[in-house]
Each structure stands twice: as C-alpha cells, then as structure tokens.
Amino acid sequence: MMPPPATLRGVGLPLRSIALCWGLVALLSSLMAPASARPKPPKPPGVEQPKPMPKSERAPPPDAPQAEAPLAPAPDTATADPSAPLPPLPDLGVVWPTADAPPADLTGEAATEVVARVRYEVELRGLGPLDGAEDEFNAASELRTRSQPANSAQIRLRAENDVDLVRQILRSRGYYGGAAVYTLTPAPPSGGRARVVFDVTPGELYRYSAVNLPVKGPGPADALRRELGLKAGDPVEAAPTLAAEGRVRVALPNLGYPFGEVGQLDILIDTDTRTGELTLPVDTGPPARFGALKVDGKPFLGTGHYWDIARFRPGERYDQALVEDFRRALLATQLYSSVSVSPVRDGPGPDGSVLADLDVKLTPGPQRTIAAQLGYDTIDGVRAELSWRHKNLIQPEGAVTFRLIGGTRQQLVSAELIKSNFHRRDRFLTVRADAGRQDTPAFESTAVNGLVQYENRSTPLWQKRWTWSLGGELLVSRERDRSGTSAQSGRATQNYYLGAFPLGVAFDTTKSLLNPVSGVRADLRVSPEFSLQGDYSYVRARLQTSGYIPVARGDGTVLAGRIATGAIVGSDLSNVPPSRRWYVGGGGSVRGYGYQLIGPKDASNNPTGGRSFVEFSGEVRQKVTQTIGLVAFLDGGQLYPAEYPRIGGDFQYGAGVGVRYYTSIGPIRADIATPLNPRRGDPDAAVYFSIGQAF
C-alpha cells in the first residue's frame, strides 16, 4: 500500500497539492504578462527546487522550435465582434489526449486492441467435476455477469478478478493448492468475438488431520461433538464446516445452556501435508431451567393463557427450541405484529443450575379486519360476501366473525366465535349460529343451524399425527327435494327438526397441510342424527384416505391417490333431509362433472341424492420450476340409493390437466377436466380454482 503523502507541520496540506496550486498561479501569471517580462515563480516554502541541468546536457524535443515563439497579442475586447470565435490558446508545449486515443507508444493493431470494444465468450475448463462449482462461478463471475462489450484492458481486469473467484471456490471446497490461469484470444480483425479460456487445476483435496472441540464448563461435551459432526479425514470444505459450527451454536441453548458461548472458529492449514486442523472452543456456562415469564408491551392475554400456549413449565430444563416454538405460537395468534423472546439470567436453581426468565416483548397488531369477496361461477352464479372480524373480542383469543353472503344460489347470515388455545395449546372451541337459504341442483333449503364443537386440530405451525373433534348440532329447516322424494307423505317440501352429535378422528403423516409430497392421511367422520319429533334416526359416516409418493429427486414428481366412501345407515332416503344426503360430482369430488350431478336422477334429470357413495382420484404432479407445476389426473365415482356402496363397473370418470403456482403459503390450483363417459345433461368441460392441492 502506498504511504500517505508527507504534510507540512501545522498546515496539514500535502506537498503535492501545494506544488500544484503554486504551478497554476505561475501559469496564469505567465499568460497575462509579456513573454519578456515573465517573472520566475518564487520558491515554495518547504520544497527544494531541483538544480538546472547544464546547457550541454539539455536536448530540445524532436521537431520543437529552437526559439520560443512570442505570444499572440491579446484581442481588443472593446472593438472585437462578440460573435466571432475566440483565438486559439497559445502553444504551452502540452500534448492533450483525445477521447479513446491509444497510448502514444501503441500503433496499428495494438492500438485498435486497446481501444476497440468487442464482445467475448468465456470457457471454463477443469471446474466441472466439482459439484456446483461451475454454477457458483457463473453466478458471481464478472465476465459472466458483466457481459457487455469491453476493450481488452477491461476484459483482462475482469478475467483477473475471476481467477481470484475460482481460487476462492476451490478453497471453499478444500482445494487449497489449486491453480487457475486464463488465456485471452483477441477478436479476429474480420470481426467476431474475443475468447477467454480458464484452465483450472484443483490439485489435491485437503483433509482435516484433527478436529478439536475443547469444552469448558459442565456442558454435554459428547452431545456437542455429535452435533459438530466433523472428524479427522473429512474434507476441509467451507459449507460443511460452517454448517457444523452453526449446529453447535444452535445445540448449546437447545441442550439447556442459554448463557454459554461458542468461540472463534479457527482452521490451521498445512500446505506441506495438505491437511487442516480445526479448533472450535466452547464455554457452556451453567445449566439453566425455565423461570418466569416477563411480558413487556400490551399483553391482551392473561399470564395464565401464555402458559397455556407454552409447551414448557417453570423448573423444567431450558430448551431454546421450545422458546422459539412459543414465540411463533404468539405470532400465530395474529394479535401481534412482532414478538421477541429472550432468556434473562435470574437467581440460582436446583442442582447447580440457574433460572432463565423469559423476557417477552410484544408489538400489538391490528385487532379488526374487514373482508369482501365478489365472484361468479357456473355453480353458484353471482356471489358476494362481506365479513367483519375482531380477533380478541372475548379475551383471551376469542375471535368473533360476522358474515353476510348474498348470491343467486345462497344467502346467509352467520355469527361465529372461535376460542383458540382453549385451556391448552391447539385446542379450539367453536360456537356458530347461522340462518340462510340455499338453492342447489338437488334441493332448496331455508334453515337455521347452531353448532358447538371442541377439537384438537393441526395448524400450519404444529401439524399433528392425530387430531379429533366432538360437538353438538341443531338444525331446523324447510327443504324442497326437486325430485319429490323428501317425505313419506309424498310432499316435495317438508320441515325438519334434527339433533346431531358429529365426531371425527384423523391420522396424518404428511409434512404440509396444503401441499403434501409424502406420507398418508386418513379421516373418519361419524354423525349420529335423530329427529326431534322422535320419528326416526340414522348415522352418517364418511371415510377418506390419501397417499403421496415422491418418485423423483426431492419433490419434483409426486404420485398422489385418494379414495373416499360414505354411508347413511338406519333410515330410508325419504327421511333424510336433502341437505344431509350424499352427493357426487364437482371440484372436490369427480372433476369434469357438474356439482351434485353424478348418481340417481328423476325423470326430469334432477339429482335425488343417495345414501352411499364411492370416489377415487389419481394425480401425477410434476414441478417444472420452483414456482410452476403441472398435474395430470383421473377421477371416478358413483352414488347409490342403498345404505352401502356397490363396487362395480358403473363408475363415472373424469380426466384433465392442471397448473399449480407455488407460493409461500401453498399452491394455487387451476384445473380443467372433461367427463370420459358423460350422460345426458353433463357438461363438456369444467374449470376449477382453489388454494391448495385437490386432496
């Protein structure tokens, strides 16, 4: 590095700046005075002037005049024409460079090579065998990312920087003795591209001769070494090494030592033996146990409810993973825009431990939301929905939602209360009442419905293998069966007064609620229902299972299958309200067919509904990019008037293709399907949109 310029004591200006300023003053003075009267510039203070060269040693420059030409007289500004051009500046003996001019010592092809901007191409040799190295080079290379035309000097500068990049890539993969050189072939005079070729020699792979993890304190040294995961003989690679260090930093508080420290990672490279020695010191500090919760900010929730959300209790061994789960659960309440939870060392605990209180800082978020929807489709016609929601109207976590739906096929007024984390994490109490009218291809219904349900459900934050629900439901409705089979009395319209006790249990080994790529699901729903007038009773039951098998690397290709069956046992079809019967056909059933349009129909081609059904679906899901996927599917199913389904050859089939746009919350689905064996009244094709996969 160049040393800083000398400065004058007490002034602080560089000598070069003083000399330059002094020279400019002298030059201006010489221009304004006659040549014969030009004074010699005085000697600047602190600068030693060089002694003049003897005349015998001086040589005039080539083609220079032997005597100094007098300066042109200054123009008479009083009589000069203001529109006339100014006279040229006097010859000062300076050769001024012009734009894009080559250096004076370059002529011909050499000068053209320096100035001309040309396109170029890049070839990389020897880096391909290292997995991902060539992609990393292409992403960061100056020659690749700055591919606009350049002159030879710029191309060489970029190539030299890329040589450094190649060496960094080699070192990051454990090749500390690797070499890289480049060759630049200029563009031919007849036109074309310049060519830059990199020749890379990775050399010998360096490996660890020793991996040291000195642990100070009572911490679990063996567990930390297992988390480190490195051993002698492993390659000295940057990514696995940094990942190992990160695992140790994460494991230390997860093992109950939140106040420990991980020191500086040190790797000593020995070029003679082509090995490296890693050292990562750790000071675990004392073990910790959970202490108190200290909430800072508007809490909204009582202290007891925070403990309902937490998956730990005071006195238990500290675990940072549980603390992070607690923080994310508070965010999932949607009551706060930001949440931070950090351990604070408190007094001593049992067995030589210390208590770690949790400092919870909360930033409130909006408590009320208003939503509106407007849409049209061939099933529901025009449909508009308006809703208002208060997320914490009945504390703690009592969200109240009012909905108003108006459309050509449905009108509804609804009020719903959901108490989240009801006395325990992920337990939900739902109370809902609604009144409305529904007009479908199979029936018309005007009903008042009330539901109370308690459930243990999966959430996007914590997806469970086993979930369950139980509740009670009351239905008062007046319904008209379009087929005329509603009542034993033969009337098409009848009043219904029903009580029901819906129960459910589900098993799920997938990793995503909206986009499963592996695992199985099974969902059983049973609802005993009886007439409040004591006339009849029956049981509705439905079972659906689905499975997902990845058949390519990652989740690029997934085979998905689903089968569902249902039955209504204990009463004739005429006693079952049309709104409680089974129907098949539509987007969540057999795609390609209209809603409720598969199964028995009357003479007017109106669906009658049924007491049992079978459905199945198969899909091939192929990701094209990280955000776009394609799907091909085949659906089938049938509806039966009998209590139990019949497996036979009378299925209706639909097939089609779809597109998936993958977002952070799940895929957006668009499918188009057509019936393969349509009947009278079935559509030629149907289009479906939704969030999440079809199943």
Order of alpha helices (4+ residues) and beta strands (2+ residues): alpha-alpha-beta-alpha-alpha-alpha-beta-beta-beta-beta-alpha-alpha-beta-beta-beta-beta-beta-alpha-alpha-beta-beta-beta-beta-beta-beta-beta-beta-beta-beta-beta-beta-beta-beta-beta-beta-beta-beta-beta
